[in-house]
Amino acid sequence: MTQSPINPSASATKSRRLARHASKAYLCTIGAESQPETANWPSASLITVAAHWDGSPILLLSELAHHTQNIANHGRASILFDGSAGYANPQQGPRAAFMGRLEKTKDERLHQRFLARHPGAAGYAGFGDFGFYQMHVERVHYVGGFAAAIWLKKRRAILAANHYKAIAGMEAGALEHMNSDHRDAVANYGTRLLGKRGKHWRMIGIDPEGVDLACGHGVHRLDFKTLVTDAGAMRAQLASLAAEAKKAPKGRR
């Protein structure tokens, strides 16, 4: 039996989808020489994450943590997103390892994207020893299950600037508009398209591949059916999803 070829574009989309859906991931860093017990050894940590509009990871880290000290010494790192939950055999589930360099970011919009997904972090994000980081992705290793692995270079793994810049520029205004003028549509996205419960739904993030929704303490992801790169395409996609949601029964999964 011959193995079907793995589609790079589809694998890249699935990798970004794992990152965009995740609230946590596993950060792997290289032990700093200043820590003799772990110097030059690989080290793994559980972290909370959000996603840049291009799909790359955003983190909030304390300088007191050993992984942050490792990053200060070796900026290279890997972040593993695990999508195997629910599989009887986790080896059959998808996962993606994003590899690149972690650097501090002063972009307040990225700070807000992280805090929108992890509002509890606002209580310590302003502490002097905490900082926001963005991974500048160099490559991604995607595994879709048995015998389904592929290496993706940066140019394919994450979205190009011309794909996300317009959406990034209008995100704040679009969120305000949706939450003020289209609250019913936002609630229908969550209850009818995602099949979740709750009454007080908010849209907390928009990117070219979907939206992030919050209700109570839960954060949920609704993927677009197509990539959107400008205001017109975004409005059309949101309107299409709203129309679909109206026809769908509550509690749909």
Backbone as a ProteinNet text record, in pm:
[ID]
protein_1_A
[PRIMARY]
MTQSPINPSASATKSRRLARHASKAYLCTIGAESQPETANWPSASLITVAAHWDGSPILLLSELAHHTQNIANHGRASILFDGSAGYANPQQGPRAAFMGRLEKTKDERLHQRFLARHPGAAGYAGFGDFGFYQMHVERVHYVGGFAAAIWLKKRRAILAANHYKAIAGMEAGALEHMNSDHRDAVANYGTRLLGKRGKHWRMIGIDPEGVDLACGHGVHRLDFKTLVTDAGAMRAQLASLAAEAKKAPKGRR
[TERTIARY]
84.9	0	88	61.7	140.5	77	162.2	114.8	80.3	-37.9	-77.2	15.9	53.5	140.2	72.1	151.9	99.5	94.8	-17.8	-36.7	25	128.8	193.8	101.9	21.7	-65.6	-170.2	-230	-329.4	-264.6	-142.6	-72.1	-39.8	-4.1	23.8	-102.3	-214.9	-341.2	-377	-358.9	-390.3	-296.9	-171.1	-75.8	-118.5	-150.6	-195.4	-326.3	-411.4	-539.4	-515.1	-420.7	-386.4	-340.1	-256.7	-205.5	-316.6	-406.9	-513.1	-617.8	-640	-737.8	-682	-552.3	-490.9	-491.3	-508.5	-487.9	-360	-306.7	-182	-97.8	30.4	121.9	244.2	340.6	462.5	581.3	650.9	765.8	894.2	976.9	1105.6	1217.3	1306.2	1417.1	1548.5	1658.4	1792.1	1847.2	1886.8	1934.5	2050	2036.7	2139.6	2259.7	2377.8	2499.3	2495.7	2412.6	2401.5	2329.1	2271.2	2203.4	2276.6	2377.2	2464.5	2389.3	2277.2	2205.5	2147	2115.1	2048.8	2120.8	2241.7	2313.8	2321.3	2274.2	2276.8	2186	2104.8	2008	1874.4	1799.5	1664.9	1573.4	1486.9	1397.4	1256.7	1156.3	1017.5	933	840.8	753.2	612.3	513.2	375	351.2	297.4	275.1	134.6	87.4	-35.6	3.6	-80.3	-45.8	-164.4	-132	-228.5	-161.5	-233.3	-177.8	-175.9	-67	-51.7	-147.5	-176.7	-264.6	-206.3	-74.5	-14	-12.1	-52.6	-55.6	59	156.9	271.3	235.5	303.9	268.4	307.2	222.2	247.3	245	342.1	354.4	367.2	334.5	362.4	445.6	570.5	663.9	725.4	756.1	826	976	1052.1	1197.6	1253.2	1172.6	1218.3	1210.1	1131.3	1115.1	1240.3	1272.2	1395.2	1389.2	1267.3	1261	1288.3	1250.4	1277.9	1426.8	1491.4	1636.3	1706.6	1651.5	1706.9	1694.4	1577.3	1553.7	1649.6	1678.1	1771.2	1909.4	1941.9	2073.3	2072.1	1965.7	1947.3	1806.3	1794.4	1662.2	1585.8	1658.5	1591.7	1504.5	1385.5	1292.3	1197.3	1123.2	1020.8	895.4	779.1	652	565.2	525.2	445.6	298.3	215.2	70.3	14.6	-58.7	-106.4	-256.1	-294.5	-436	-488.5	-425.4	-461	-569.8	-622.1	-727.8	-847.3	-899.9	-1015.6	-981.9	-854.7	-813.4	-780.5	-833	-801.6	-651.6	-590.7	-445.7	-395.4	-330.6	-287.7	-191.8	-125.9	-36	-110.8	-241.4	-321.6	-367.9	-346.6	-393	-293.4	-339.1	-249.9	-169.8	-52	31.4	125.9	169.9	258.6	360.2	487.1	595.6	642.9	623.7	669	809.6	903	1041.9	1083.3	1153.3	1196.3	1263.7	1270.6	1335.1	1230	1238	1145.8	1207.7	1134.2	1182.3	1070.8	1107.1	1008.1	940.2	812.2	738.6	673.1	683.6	621.7	490.9	447	323.7	204.1	141.3	30.5	-87.7	-100.6	-210.9	-191.7	-66.5	-38.2	-58.1	-20.8	-45.8	-195.3	-276.4	-420.6	-476.1	-420.7	-467.4	-443.6	-328.2	-300	-394.5	-410.2	-492.1	-640.1	-684.2	-823	-849.5	-750.6	-765.1	-740.4	-657.3	-624.1	-644.6	-769.6	-795.2	-738.2	-724.1	-667.3	-523.8	-454.8	-314	-298.5	-408.1	-400.4	-357.5	-382.4	-347	-198.2	-118	26.9	106	37.7	107.5	189.2	146.5	218.2	334.1	356.1	467.8	599.1	697.7	824.4	897.8	874.3	949.1	876.1	760.4	686.6	702.8	704.7	715.3	643.7	595.2	529.9	634.4	619.5	712.7	635.9	698.5	646.4	750.5	703.8	796.1	806.3	928.2	955.2	984.7	881.9	885.3	980.7	1059.7	1150.2	1103	1041.8	987.8	888.4	806	706.5	711.7	704.6	694.5	553.1	475.9	337.5	326	254.8	226.1	75.4	17.8	-126.4	-173.5	-82.7	-114.9	-4.8	-32.1	68.9	111.2	240.6	297.9	246.2	224.1	171.7	245.1	373.2	454.8	518.7	534.9	593.7	661.7	773.6	841.6	794.2	762.2	714.3	806.4	850.8	934.3	847.6	910.5	840.7	744.3	787.4	705.9	573.7	567.2	442.6	371.3	450.7	393.3	305.8	346.4	268.4	222.6	121.6	65.2	159.5	165.7	245.6	178.6	257.9	207.3	88.7	91.1	-19.4	-149.6	-140.6	-260.3	-325	-246.3	-303	-300.8	-223.3	-207.6	-338.5	-421.2	-547.3	-637.6	-644.5	-728.5	-676.1	-544.1	-484.7	-519.5	-515.4	-541.9	-685.9	-778.4	-919.7	-976.3	-894.5	-946.5	-1020.2	-958.6	-1019.1	-1156.1	-1165.1	-1291.4	-1395.2	-1351.8	-1445.4	-1501.4	-1416.8	-1463.7	-1567.1	-1539.3	-1633.6	-1767.3	-1760.3	-1881.3	-1962	-1896.9	-1968.1	-2030.3	-1957.8	-2007.9	-2115	-2116.4	-2217.1	-2341.3	-2319.4	-2430	-2478.1	-2401.1	-2438.8	-2422.8	-2472.7	-2458.7	-2532.8	-2648.1	-2722.8	-2644.9	-2580.8	-2502.4	-2384.3	-2317.8	-2204.5	-2249.6	-2364.6	-2417.6	-2453.8	-2510.2	-2546	-2423.2	-2314	-2190.5	-2154.5	-2165.8	-2125.5	-2224.5	-2353.7	-2452.7	-2499.1	-2510.1	-2565.2	-2458.6	-2347.2	-2242.2	-2143.5	-2111.9	-2017	-2086.2	-2216.8	-2290.6	-2258	-2216.9	-2181.4	-2297.4	-2292.8	-2395.6	-2346.8	-2441.7	-2405.4	-2489.5	-2497.9	-2581.4	-2501.4	-2392.5	-2319.7	-2193	-2211.5	-2102.3	-2037.3	-1905.2	-1829.6	-1730.9	-1706.2	-1599.6	-1474.3	-1366.1	-1245.7	-1125.5	-1137	-1025.2	-1068.6	-1003.3	-1029.3	-894.8	-883.3	-764.4	-810.3	-722.8	-767.1	-831.2	-816.3	-865.8	-981	-1026	-1138.2	-1150.5	-1239.4	-1262	-1252.7	-1217.8	-1217.1	-1336.9	-1408.6	-1527.9	-1510.3	-1567.9	-1561.7	-1701.4	-1725	-1850.7	-1818.7	-1842.4	-1800.8	-1651	-1605.5	-1461.8	-1411.1	-1500.6	-1461	-1423.7	-1322.7	-1281.8	-1294.9	-1355.3	-1385.1	-1344.7	-1311.7	-1263.7	-1364.7	-1394.1	-1477.5	-1393.6	-1364.8	-1282.2	-1365.3	-1303.7	-1366.4	-1359.7	-1447.7	-1446.5	-1341	-1303.3	-1199.6	-1112.2	-993.2	-902.6	-957.2	-960.3	-1005	-888.9	-869.9	-753.6	-788	-918.4	-955.6	-1093.1	-1133.9	-1258.7	-1379.8	-1383	-1496.6	-1512.5	-1400.9	-1405	-1443.1	-1394.4	-1426.8	-1575.5	-1631.3	-1774.6	-1857.7	-1817.9	-1892.2	-1888.7	-1772.7	-1759.9	-1841.9	-1838.4	-1916.2	-2065.9	-2107.4	-2248.4	-2293	-2206.2	-2238.9	-2253.7	-2165	-2172.5	-2296.2	-2330.9	-2450.2	-2575.9	-2582	-2697	-2704.7	-2589	-2584.4	-2630.1	-2585	-2618.1	-2768	-2833.5	-2977	-3055.6	-3007.4	-3076.8	-3043.6	-2935.2	-2890.1	-2963.9	-2994.6	-3059.7	-2962.5	-3014.5	-2930.3	-2873.8	-2752.6	-2688.9	-2622.3	-2618.5	-2551.6	-2404.3	-2349.1	-2205.9	-2146.3
-119.8	0	124.2	217	339.4	446.8	526.8	633.1	756.7	813.1	933.8	1047.7	1132.4	1245.4	1342.2	1404.2	1498	1636.4	1701.5	1832.8	1940.9	2011.7	2112.9	2227.6	2278.3	2390.6	2351.9	2235.2	2188.2	2164	2111.3	2085.9	2216.2	2319.6	2450.2	2508.3	2497.2	2546.6	2472.1	2341.1	2261.1	2294.7	2324.4	2362.8	2493.5	2592.7	2720.6	2704.3	2616.8	2594.7	2539.3	2448	2395.4	2508.1	2596.4	2707.6	2804.5	2831.6	2929.2	2875.1	2745.7	2686	2666.9	2665.7	2627.8	2741.5	2704.7	2798.7	2765.2	2645.3	2604.2	2526	2514	2439.5	2402.6	2337.3	2294.1	2366.6	2442	2520.9	2444.8	2428.7	2361.1	2462.2	2475.9	2570.3	2498.7	2569.5	2513.8	2570.2	2482.7	2524.4	2623.3	2732	2836.2	2793.4	2844.1	2810.2	2860.3	2960.6	3014.8	2919.7	2814.3	2714.2	2581.3	2557	2439.8	2307.1	2295.5	2167.6	2131.5	2233.7	2207	2269.8	2318	2387.6	2301.9	2361.8	2300.1	2178.3	2151.6	2042.3	2098	2019.6	2064.2	2061.3	2161.5	2173.5	2203	2139	2155.5	2219.1	2307.7	2376.3	2385.1	2381.8	2407.7	2557.9	2613.1	2757.9	2785.8	2908.9	2955.8	3037	3032.1	3091.9	3163.6	3251.5	3312.1	3311.8	3358.9	3355.3	3493.8	3523.8	3641.5	3626.2	3735	3726.4	3631.9	3618.5	3529.1	3383.5	3356.8	3219.8	3184.8	3272.5	3243.2	3265.1	3197.3	3202.8	3333.9	3374.2	3487.9	3435.1	3476.7	3427.9	3544	3518.4	3610.4	3532.3	3576.7	3500.6	3586	3520.9	3586.5	3565.3	3670.8	3660	3568.9	3540.9	3453.5	3306.3	3275	3136.1	3086	2959.1	2905.7	2908.4	2889	2888.6	3027.9	3133.6	3269.2	3300.1	3250.5	3265.6	3189.3	3074.1	2999	3079.2	3142.6	3220.2	3338.2	3400.5	3513.2	3470.8	3343.8	3291.7	3228.2	3154	3090.1	3125.2	3217.1	3259.2	3152	3050.6	2944	2859.5	2824.7	2745.9	2670.9	2578.4	2503.8	2502.3	2518.2	2514.7	2407.1	2309.2	2197.4	2218.9	2213.3	2219.8	2079.4	2030	1892.5	1888.2	1827	1815.6	1674.6	1593.3	1451.9	1420.5	1521.3	1496.4	1429.7	1326.2	1255.9	1136	1119	1002.1	887	766.7	649.6	624.2	644.2	635.3	774.6	844.4	981.9	993.5	883.9	889	910.8	889.7	913.3	1058.8	1136.4	1273.9	1370.6	1488.8	1588.3	1664.7	1708	1795.7	1872.4	1986.9	2072.5	2136.3	2126.5	2189.2	2311	2429.6	2554.7	2583.6	2605.2	2630.9	2769.1	2841.1	2974.4	3043.8	3176.1	3255.8	3336.4	3333.4	3408.8	3542.5	3649.6	3784.4	3864.7	3956	4042.2	4128.5	4154.2	4242	4354.6	4476.5	4592.9	4630.6	4547.5	4574.7	4556.3	4665.4	4660	4578.6	4575.5	4498.4	4349.2	4304.5	4163.4	4135.8	4232.3	4217.2	4196	4277.5	4269	4136.8	4086.5	3957.1	3847.8	3852.2	3752.4	3769.7	3892.2	3916.9	3892	3910.3	3880.6	3731.3	3652.3	3506.4	3456.9	3530.1	3491.3	3611.9	3651.7	3773.7	3771	3653.2	3643.4	3690.4	3688.9	3730.2	3880.6	3954.9	4101.3	4140.6	4052.1	4081	4085.3	4023.2	4023.9	4065.4	4090.9	4127.4	4255.1	4343.8	4469.5	4462.3	4347.3	4333.3	4349.8	4404.4	4435.4	4315.9	4197.5	4080.8	4004	4055.2	3987	4060.4	3984.5	4043.2	3958	4022.8	3952.3	3914.6	3794.7	3743.9	3696	3712.1	3656	3562	3447.8	3358.1	3398.6	3422.2	3446.3	3309.3	3252.5	3113.7	3095.6	2989.8	2954.8	2829.5	2738.1	2617.4	2552.4	2464.8	2391.5	2245	2157.8	2013.8	1971	1933.8	1892.4	1741.8	1680.3	1537	1521.3	1462.5	1445.2	1308.9	1224.1	1086.8	995.4	865.3	770.4	797.5	799.1	815.9	941.9	1047.3	1172.6	1290.3	1300.7	1407.9	1488.9	1620.3	1706.8	1825.7	1869	1991.2	2105.8	2217.4	2335.1	2452.6	2518.4	2637.2	2757.8	2862.1	2980.4	3036.1	3046.9	3113.6	3041.7	2914.3	2840.2	2822.6	2812.1	2777.8	2887.6	3013.4	3123.9	3215.8	3297	3385.1	3500.9	3538.5	3653.2	3782.2	3888.2	4016.5	4067.2	4049.8	4100.5	4024	3911	3834.8	3879	3940.2	3972.5	4120.8	4203.6	4342	4420.1	4405	4479	4434.5	4305.3	4253	4300	4298.2	4344.1	4490.3	4572.2	4714.2	4746.2	4660.1	4687.9	4603.6	4519.5	4425.4	4496	4596.1	4661.3	4719.9	4789.2	4848	4743.5	4636.1	4530	4459.8	4438.5	4375.1	4462.5	4591.6	4682.9	4683	4684.5	4685.2	4557.1	4442.2	4315	4301.3	4341	4326	4427.9	4541.6	4644.4	4629.6	4604.1	4606.8	4470.1	4366.1	4232.9	4127.6	4160.5	4068.2	3936.8	3944.2	3821.3	3728.8	3787.6	3706.7	3642.1	3718.4	3664.4	3548.1	3564.6	3457.1	3335.4	3357.6	3245.5	3170.5	3242.5	3174.1	3070.2	3110.5	3021.2	2910	2943.7	2843.4	2755.6	2813.9	2737.7	2675.6	2745.8	2689.7	2604.2	2647.1	2570.7	2476.6	2495.4	2405.2	2420.8	2540.9	2565.8	2634.5	2630.4	2695.3	2830.5	2913.7	3043.3	3154	3264.4	3375.7	3500.6	3523.8	3649.7	3626	3624.5	3596.3	3725.9	3719.7	3833	3781.9	3862.9	3832.4	3902.3	3826.5	3882.9	3886.2	3828.8	3830.7	3796.9	3859.7	3831.9	3821	3722.6	3708.2	3657.5	3641.1	3600.7	3462.8	3381.9	3244.6	3214.8	3316.5	3291	3393.5	3363.9	3453.8	3376	3448.3	3393.1	3449.9	3362.7	3400.3	3364.3	3445.6	3418.2	3420.3	3329.5	3326	3275.3	3358.6	3321.2	3305.6	3192.7	3166	3087.9	3056.3	2976.1	3059.9	3014.7	3077.1	2971.5	3010.1	2914.2	2972.5	2884.8	2924.3	2886.8	2982.1	2956.6	2986.4	2883.2	2899.3	2950	3037.4	3079.9	2965.7	2971.7	2870.2	2901.1	3028.5	3069.9	3176.4	3194.4	3297.7	3435.1	3528.4	3664.5	3760.5	3852.8	3941.3	4089.7	4123.2	4264.6	4280.7	4406.8	4436.6	4375	4386.3	4334.2	4184.1	4112.5	3966.9	3926.9	4002.7	3972.5	3991.1	4102.6	4126.9	4018.8	3979.6	3877.4	3744.1	3709.4	3583.1	3583.9	3694.9	3704.2	3700.7	3766.9	3765.6	3625.9	3555.6	3419.8	3326.5	3340	3256.8	3291.9	3420.3	3461.7	3401.9	3400.8	3343	3192.7	3127	2983.1	2954.2	3037.6	3016.8	3030.7	3124.3	3144	3017.8	2945.5	2825.9	2703.1	2709.5	2592.9	2584.7	2464.6	2450.1	2479	2523.9	2545.5	2412.3	2419.4	2298.5	2216.2	2267	2194.9	2178.6	2064.5	2038.1	1993
0	0	0	-89.7	-95.5	-7.2	57	144	62.1	85.4	13.4	50.6	-44.8	-13.6	82.5	168.7	266.9	204.4	212	151.4	240.3	193.7	277.9	317.8	224.1	255.1	359.2	342	438.3	574.2	574.1	700.2	771.7	695.3	754.7	818.6	748.8	803	930.8	930.8	1049.8	1165.4	1135	1239.8	1304.7	1223.4	1277.8	1355.1	1306.6	1375.3	1515.1	1528	1660.9	1752.6	1699.5	1779.8	1816.9	1725.3	1750.2	1847.1	1848.1	1938.4	2079.6	2093.8	2221.1	2322.9	2447.8	2558.6	2633.5	2610.5	2673.2	2573.9	2603.3	2517.2	2599.3	2534.7	2602.6	2539.6	2622.9	2579.2	2609	2507	2522.9	2498.4	2596.9	2588.2	2615.4	2592.1	2614.6	2744.3	2836.6	2967.4	2960	3036	3037.5	3120.6	3082.8	3155.6	3299.9	3326.5	3461.3	3556.2	3501.5	3583.8	3567.9	3650.5	3633.8	3626.8	3700.2	3702.2	3566.3	3486.1	3357.8	3238.8	3258.7	3151.2	3025.1	2913.7	2780.6	2765.9	2867.7	2856.9	2808	2728.2	2689.7	2811.1	2820.1	2934.3	2884.5	2944.6	2900.1	3009.9	2971.4	3065	3007.3	3095.3	3055.3	3059.6	2951.2	2943.5	2891	2912.6	2848.8	2725.5	2624.2	2494.9	2432.3	2340.1	2248.7	2111.9	2010.3	1874.8	1811.4	1745.1	1659.6	1541.7	1474	1356.5	1250.8	1247.7	1147.7	1192	1316.7	1367.5	1458.8	1475.2	1561.5	1707.8	1800.8	1942.7	2011.7	2108.6	2196.7	2340.1	2420.4	2557.9	2655.4	2780.5	2890.9	2991.1	3012.8	3094.3	3204.6	3315	3425.5	3411.5	3433.8	3427	3535.3	3638	3746.1	3707.2	3603.5	3561.1	3490.8	3511.4	3451.4	3300	3241.7	3095.1	3038	3111.7	3064.4	3073.4	3177.2	3188.7	3077.1	3041.8	2928.7	2799.2	2779.6	2657.6	2648.9	2763.9	2764.8	2718.8	2741.6	2704	2564.7	2534.4	2402.7	2357.3	2265.1	2219.8	2144.3	2097.8	2022.8	2115.3	2066.5	2146.9	2055.3	2114.3	2043	2129.9	2067.3	2138.5	2074.1	2154.9	2105.8	2137.8	2033.4	2047.5	2026.3	2125	2125.7	2099.6	1988.5	1954	1966.6	2052.1	2059.7	2162	2232.6	2331.2	2264.1	2328.7	2274.8	2190	2154.4	2077	2172	2142.3	2224.1	2223.1	2106.7	2093.4	2057.9	2151.3	2122.7	2005.6	1968.4	1853.5	1722.8	1725.4	1605.3	1595.5	1701	1704	1643.5	1603.5	1542.8	1647.3	1610.2	1694.2	1604.1	1655.1	1575.6	1668.2	1630.8	1705.1	1627.9	1687.1	1627.5	1678.5	1588.3	1625.3	1577.9	1663.3	1625.8	1741.5	1732.8	1837.3	1911.3	2043.6	2126.5	2163.7	2136.2	2166.5	2230.4	2318.5	2381.7	2276.3	2297.9	2207.3	2286.1	2234	2296.5	2227.3	2134.3	2061	2154.8	2194.8	2289.5	2234.9	2104.8	2047.2	2072.1	2068.9	2098.4	2246.3	2331	2474.1	2497.2	2428.4	2446.7	2396.4	2287.2	2236.9	2340.1	2405.7	2508.5	2627.1	2674.7	2792.7	2766.1	2643.2	2610	2624.5	2591	2601.2	2743.5	2818.3	2955.9	3046.9	3071.7	3148.5	3289.7	3346.7	3480.4	3487.1	3373.4	3370	3386.4	3370.3	3385.3	3526	3623	3760.4	3787.3	3697.9	3718.8	3595.1	3484.3	3360.9	3375.9	3465.5	3483.5	3581.6	3643.9	3736.1	3660.2	3727.3	3661.8	3605.6	3662.4	3615.7	3505.8	3459.8	3353.5	3220.7	3113.5	2980.3	2877	2771.4	2661.7	2556.6	2502.6	2402.3	2279.5	2165.1	2040.7	1982.9	1932.3	1863.7	1717.1	1671.9	1530.1	1468.3	1410.9	1365.7	1248.5	1255.1	1145.4	1071.9	1146.6	1084	1178.4	1122.3	1200.2	1160.4	1260.2	1233.6	1268.4	1167.1	1186.9	1173	1267.1	1261.7	1268.4	1165.4	1160.1	1202.4	1250.8	1288.1	1238.9	1236.4	1192.1	1047.4	1024.3	889.6	821.2	899.1	841.9	904.3	873.8	930.5	817.7	845.1	743.6	809.9	753.2	795.9	708.3	770.9	699.2	725.4	620.1	636.9	672	724.1	770.9	667.1	543.2	440.7	418.2	453.6	438.7	573.4	680.8	810.4	868.5	852.4	908.3	795.1	824.3	721.1	691.2	566	523.7	570.4	580.6	631	550.2	419.3	337.8	361.3	430.2	462.5	593.3	684.1	814.4	851.9	783.8	829	833	731.7	730.1	844.2	869.4	977.5	1112.3	1129.7	1256.2	1281	1177.1	1191.7	1228.4	1189.5	1215.9	1329.7	1390.8	1491.4	1604.6	1666.6	1782.5	1748	1635.3	1595.3	1561.2	1495.9	1458.5	1581.8	1682.2	1805.4	1875.3	1883	1946.9	1873.4	1740.6	1658.8	1678.3	1673.4	1687.7	1825.7	1928.6	2065.4	2101.5	2031.5	2059.2	1972.7	1842	1746.5	1700.6	1725.8	1676.7	1786.3	1904.9	2017.9	1994.4	1928.8	1901.2	1808.4	1707.3	1614.2	1686.5	1772.9	1848	1936.3	2003.4	2087.7	2004	1886	1798.9	1748.4	1726	1687.4	1793.2	1919.8	2027.4	2054.1	2059.5	2098.6	1982.3	1863.8	1751.8	1661.4	1640.1	1554.7	1633.8	1755.9	1836.9	1934.4	1953.8	2041.6	2188.6	2228.9	2368.7	2440.7	2572.9	2653.4	2703.3	2746.4	2802	2742.4	2815.3	2771.7	2734.6	2800.4	2782.9	2699.6	2570.2	2477.4	2430.6	2412.1	2358.7	2255.2	2155.2	2059.9	2110.5	2128.8	2190.2	2095.7	1978	1884.4	1743.9	1646.6	1505.2	1433.6	1347.4	1262.7	1127	1031.3	897	888.8	995.7	987.7	1082.8	1158.8	1247.6	1357.5	1453.6	1566.6	1696.7	1803.2	1937.8	2012.3	2082.3	2156.1	2303.1	2390.2	2534	2591.8	2688.1	2761.4	2900.4	3001.4	3135.4	3140.5	3194	3200.5	3078.8	2986	2871.1	2750.2	2676.5	2550.4	2441.3	2329.9	2223.6	2089	1997.6	1866.2	1759.1	1669.2	1552.1	1428.5	1350.6	1231.5	1114.2	1034.7	910	808.7	711.6	605.7	500.3	488.2	394.4	460.9	409	458.4	421.2	518.1	489	511.3	419.1	426.9	425.5	416	416.1	479.3	497.9	567.1	497	364.8	291.1	307.3	295.5	309.4	451.5	549.3	688.1	715	668.7	687.8	620.6	500.6	427.5	501.1	557.6	629.2	757.9	831.6	954.7	925.1	817.1	778.7	737.6	663.7	620.8	740.5	837.2	957.3	1039.8	1043.8	1117.9	1055.3	922.3	853.1	877.6	874.6	901.8	1044.2	1138.1	1278.6	1302.9	1234.8	1252.5	1215.8	1117.7	1071.6	1154.1	1231	1307	1440.9	1486.8	1617.9	1731	1844.7	1961	2007.2	2061.2	2110.2	2003.2	1879.7	1769.8	1800.2	1761.9	1779.6	1647.3
[MASK]
+++++++++++++++++++++++++++++++++++++++++++++++++++++++++++++++++++++++++++++++++++++++++++++++++++++++++++++++++++++++++++++++++++++++++++++++++++++++++++++++++++++++++++++++++++++++++++++++++++++++++++++++++++++++++++++++++++++++++++++++++++++++++++++

